[in-house]
Amino acid sequence: MHALLASLLILAAGEPVAPAPLPDAEVVRHLNPAELAEWYNSMRINALGESRIKAGQSIMATSTAASVATNGLKSGGLSETPEQIKTRAQKIIDEGTTQVRRVAPSLARLRLVAAQRVAEMTKPIEFASALTAVSPAVGLDAAVARLHKQASDLGYPSAHLLGALRVSSAGLERPATLTDALRAAWSRQAGVPLAAAPSEGYAYVPAAPPAAPALAKGIKPATAAKQLAVLWAEQYALTADGSQALLFLRLADAHSFQLVASELVFIDQRAGATPAVCAYVLRDDRSFVPRLTQGGAPWVFGFERDSQPIGSALLAHLCLAQTKLSIAADAYAVIVAGGGPAGGVVGARWRATVAEAPAGTLAFRVEGVPEGGAAVPVGLLTVRVGPPAAK
């Protein structure tokens, strides 16, 4: 209790709290080349010093006892007296202690530098956004305009519209009305036209690498990136009656079958209702997402089968809108158009499970699950619908 009170007083006084120490094996992973050279040189000197201290202590313990047992001087006067042995041993111990003390400040500083960098890398971070409710028609037109521009800027000559899915209290549906509305809204935009749909309809056709999957038996797979875009809509009800919902428009590359763009609107079908706001926040407790995006090839994420639909949909959008993480799109294509099975290669999967939350708020406990590894806790994703914040 006293220790806790002391720590709180330090925080209240504004004193910096030292980061948690790291094992030396971890320290070297967070030092730059110049610091590493200093670290290894200091560790070498420290090891030599510790070795001399142990040698001196050994001489002090064993040789003194031996000298006393033999009762001092021997023939020729070559044996040391106990005092001489003690003096020699102490000199060795002092030399070793000097070496250890000389490099102790350097090692302490480098350990602190590494610990501070890890603390900075793993500090909590939030990905947040807020959406004001709009009518379905207005929201769809606005989202289509933004997504169409992205398709044009990315250089896609055309796009296939797979369809739409809707998740509500009624379960999973594939509403033709939403597909038709999306087709009409897209067709009103100039450039990046919709490709002709196959007469037999779309159905995901998996293929063995390096070939890409196909969108139907009658459609040849793309042979390179940005040859063809794949488009669909997802709608997730936020209320039991479906009057408020999140509408996502997705764009994927037909060759990599990874998402390349995502648009989101909050739609409200309640006539005459005060415009509501949907705010969503992913609190990443240890900067899990930023650390995944640092250097190397971008991670490709899928979703665990037990991941909740709304949580999964928002995580996919966050990855596209606010991070450099990639999302595999083949599972979506199978859900929207049928066919399969999905066979995209992913490095890890998201899992969003329902957590307790106040009324008017949805909460999901988020984990990242590396392929073949254990789940890593990431943080809490919350979705809150309410009136606009007072200015």
BELCOR-V847427 format. One record per residue. N is the residue number from 1. RES is the residue in one small letter. SS is DSSP state (~ for helix, > for strand, _ for the rest). PHI is phi as a letter, one per 30 degrees, with the letter a starting at -180 (999 if undefined). PSI is psi in whole degrees, 0 to 359 (999 if undefined). Layout:
# BELCOR-V847427
n->[N	N]
res->[RES	RES]
ss->[SS	SS]
phi->[PHI	PHI]
psi->[PSI	PSI]
This chain:
# BELCOR-V847427
n->[1	2	3	4	5	6	7	8	9	10	11	12	13	14	15	16	17	18	19	20	21	22	23	24	25	26	27	28	29	30	31	32	33	34	35	36	37	38	39	40	41	42	43	44	45	46	47	48	49	50	51	52	53	54	55	56	57	58	59	60	61	62	63	64	65	66	67	68	69	70	71	72	73	74	75	76	77	78	79	80	81	82	83	84	85	86	87	88	89	90	91	92	93	94	95	96	97	98	99	100	101	102	103	104	105	106	107	108	109	110	111	112	113	114	115	116	117	118	119	120	121	122	123	124	125	126	127	128	129	130	131	132	133	134	135	136	137	138	139	140	141	142	143	144	145	146	147	148	149	150	151	152	153	154	155	156	157	158	159	160	161	162	163	164	165	166	167	168	169	170	171	172	173	174	175	176	177	178	179	180	181	182	183	184	185	186	187	188	189	190	191	192	193	194	195	196	197	198	199	200	201	202	203	204	205	206	207	208	209	210	211	212	213	214	215	216	217	218	219	220	221	222	223	224	225	226	227	228	229	230	231	232	233	234	235	236	237	238	239	240	241	242	243	244	245	246	247	248	249	250	251	252	253	254	255	256	257	258	259	260	261	262	263	264	265	266	267	268	269	270	271	272	273	274	275	276	277	278	279	280	281	282	283	284	285	286	287	288	289	290	291	292	293	294	295	296	297	298	299	300	301	302	303	304	305	306	307	308	309	310	311	312	313	314	315	316	317	318	319	320	321	322	323	324	325	326	327	328	329	330	331	332	333	334	335	336	337	338	339	340	341	342	343	344	345	346	347	348	349	350	351	352	353	354	355	356	357	358	359	360	361	362	363	364	365	366	367	368	369	370	371	372	373	374	375	376	377	378	379	380	381	382	383	384	385	386	387	388	389	390	391]
res->[m	h	a	l	l	a	s	l	l	i	l	a	a	g	e	p	v	a	p	a	p	l	p	d	a	e	v	v	r	h	l	n	p	a	e	l	a	e	w	y	n	s	m	r	i	n	a	l	g	e	s	r	i	k	a	g	q	s	i	m	a	t	s	t	a	a	s	v	a	t	n	g	l	k	s	g	g	l	s	e	t	p	e	q	i	k	t	r	a	q	k	i	i	d	e	g	t	t	q	v	r	r	v	a	p	s	l	a	r	l	r	l	v	a	a	q	r	v	a	e	m	t	k	p	i	e	f	a	s	a	l	t	a	v	s	p	a	v	g	l	d	a	a	v	a	r	l	h	k	q	a	s	d	l	g	y	p	s	a	h	l	l	g	a	l	r	v	s	s	a	g	l	e	r	p	a	t	l	t	d	a	l	r	a	a	w	s	r	q	a	g	v	p	l	a	a	a	p	s	e	g	y	a	y	v	p	a	a	p	p	a	a	p	a	l	a	k	g	i	k	p	a	t	a	a	k	q	l	a	v	l	w	a	e	q	y	a	l	t	a	d	g	s	q	a	l	l	f	l	r	l	a	d	a	h	s	f	q	l	v	a	s	e	l	v	f	i	d	q	r	a	g	a	t	p	a	v	c	a	y	v	l	r	d	d	r	s	f	v	p	r	l	t	q	g	g	a	p	w	v	f	g	f	e	r	d	s	q	p	i	g	s	a	l	l	a	h	l	c	l	a	q	t	k	l	s	i	a	a	d	a	y	a	v	i	v	a	g	g	g	p	a	g	g	v	v	g	a	r	w	r	a	t	v	a	e	a	p	a	g	t	l	a	f	r	v	e	g	v	p	e	g	g	a	a	v	p	v	g	l	l	t	v	r	v	g	p	p	a	a	k]
ss->[_	~	~	~	~	~	~	~	~	~	~	~	~	_	_	_	_	_	_	_	_	_	_	~	~	~	~	~	~	~	_	_	~	~	~	~	~	~	~	~	~	~	~	~	~	~	~	~	~	~	~	~	~	~	~	~	~	~	~	~	~	~	~	~	~	~	~	~	~	_	_	_	_	_	~	~	~	_	_	_	_	~	~	~	~	~	~	~	~	~	~	~	~	~	~	~	~	~	~	~	~	~	~	~	~	~	~	~	~	~	~	~	~	~	~	~	~	~	~	~	~	_	_	_	>	>	>	>	>	>	>	>	_	>	_	~	~	~	~	~	~	~	~	~	~	~	~	~	~	~	~	~	~	~	_	_	_	>	>	>	>	>	>	>	>	>	>	>	_	_	>	>	>	_	_	~	~	~	~	~	~	~	~	~	~	~	~	_	_	_	_	_	>	>	_	_	_	_	_	_	_	_	_	>	>	_	_	_	_	_	_	_	_	>	_	_	_	_	_	_	_	_	_	_	_	_	_	_	>	>	>	>	>	>	>	>	>	_	_	_	_	_	_	>	>	>	>	>	>	>	>	>	>	_	_	_	_	>	>	>	>	>	>	>	>	>	>	>	_	_	_	_	_	_	_	>	>	>	>	>	>	>	>	>	_	_	_	~	~	~	~	~	_	_	_	_	_	_	_	>	>	>	>	_	_	_	_	_	~	~	~	~	~	~	~	~	~	~	~	~	~	~	_	_	_	>	>	>	_	~	~	~	~	~	~	~	~	_	>	_	_	_	_	_	_	_	_	>	>	>	>	>	>	>	>	_	_	_	_	_	>	>	>	>	>	>	>	>	>	>	_	_	_	_	>	>	>	>	>	>	>	>	>	>	>	>	>	_	_	_	_]
phi->[999	d	d	d	d	d	d	d	d	d	d	d	d	i	d	d	c	d	d	d	d	c	d	e	d	d	e	d	d	b	c	d	e	d	d	d	d	d	d	d	d	d	d	d	d	d	d	d	d	d	d	d	d	d	d	d	d	d	d	e	d	c	d	d	d	d	d	d	d	d	i	i	d	c	d	i	i	c	d	d	d	e	d	d	d	d	d	d	d	d	d	d	d	d	d	d	d	d	d	d	d	d	c	e	d	d	d	d	d	d	d	d	e	d	d	d	d	d	d	d	d	c	d	d	b	b	c	b	a	b	b	d	d	b	d	e	d	d	d	d	d	d	d	d	e	d	d	d	d	d	d	d	d	d	j	d	d	a	b	c	c	d	k	b	b	b	c	b	d	d	j	c	b	b	d	d	d	d	d	d	d	d	d	d	d	d	d	d	d	d	i	h	d	d	d	d	d	d	d	d	i	d	a	d	c	d	b	d	e	d	d	c	d	c	d	a	d	c	c	d	d	d	c	a	d	i	d	a	c	b	b	a	b	b	b	b	d	c	b	d	d	i	d	c	a	c	c	c	c	c	b	b	d	d	c	d	h	b	d	c	a	b	b	b	b	c	c	b	c	d	d	i	d	d	e	c	b	c	c	b	b	c	c	c	d	b	h	d	d	e	d	d	c	d	i	i	d	d	d	c	c	c	b	d	d	c	d	d	e	d	d	d	d	d	d	d	d	d	d	d	d	b	b	c	d	c	b	d	c	d	d	d	d	d	d	d	c	i	i	j	d	d	b	d	d	b	c	a	b	d	b	c	c	d	b	d	a	d	e	i	b	c	b	b	d	c	b	c	b	d	e	i	b	d	d	c	d	c	l	c	c	b	b	b	c	a	d	e	d	d	d]
psi->[316	322	319	315	319	317	323	322	322	316	318	327	352	11	139	142	127	139	161	136	156	150	149	328	333	330	314	340	349	22	147	172	317	319	323	318	316	318	310	323	317	321	324	313	320	318	320	318	314	324	319	322	315	320	316	319	323	317	317	321	316	317	325	315	319	320	319	321	326	359	45	223	144	185	137	351	30	342	147	150	160	323	320	317	316	319	314	317	319	324	318	318	317	320	316	319	320	317	315	316	328	324	354	315	321	313	320	318	316	324	319	318	312	316	321	322	320	318	321	319	329	17	153	144	151	138	115	154	161	141	131	137	142	167	156	316	314	316	317	315	318	316	321	318	317	317	322	318	320	318	319	314	327	347	20	129	334	171	144	130	107	326	208	156	152	131	122	191	341	353	207	128	162	81	120	329	320	320	315	319	321	318	315	318	321	319	339	348	147	133	164	69	166	135	154	133	144	148	328	359	172	148	122	128	106	155	152	135	148	2	150	158	164	159	346	164	331	4	126	141	149	145	356	165	151	17	326	137	156	130	141	170	148	131	130	121	137	344	160	324	358	9	334	135	159	128	119	137	130	146	128	158	132	347	308	340	47	148	138	345	152	135	146	134	153	113	145	119	11	115	129	6	151	130	128	167	135	115	132	142	130	112	110	103	332	32	41	312	309	323	330	335	0	108	162	182	144	144	142	123	145	202	139	151	329	10	134	138	311	317	317	317	317	322	319	317	316	320	321	319	330	0	181	12	147	153	128	136	354	325	322	317	321	318	317	315	347	188	208	191	160	138	22	145	125	154	337	170	146	149	124	117	146	135	160	142	156	164	139	2	138	142	142	130	122	135	150	131	100	147	123	9	179	154	141	118	133	308	201	132	121	145	120	131	129	184	160	146	141	139	999]
